[in-house]
Amino acid sequence: EVQLVESGGGMVQPGGSLRLSCAASGFTLSNYDMRWVRQAPGKGPEWVSTITFGRGYTTYADAVKGRFTISRDNAKNTLYLQMNSLKPEDTALYYCARVTSQLRGQGTQVTVSS
């Protein structure tokens, strides 16, 4: 079965860090452009970051640039999002998705609050 399963979300204080994981099954993650997207309550989806297939070039939304890092472990067929210096406005449901596809995970909740 082709699927994506996220984990690693939780509640953290402002300035804290979290690492999200996205385990892929049924396909080879490194053969596709992959992205992280987030959706805050009452708002539409917001693109966060993309990593390209092959060489793994990365791009980031301005709101997270310098704080978040997207990466992947080809041996584990897993995508990651390292999030540092978290802010309350980063609170959202985060999900991974395969670019140019409807395939996405169910998401993992990140809440940044003191």
Summary of the structure (lengths in Angstrom):
residues: 114
radius of gyration: 13.2
end to end distance: 39.6
largest distance: 39.6
contacts: 342
relative contact order: 0.32
helix: 5%
strand: 49%
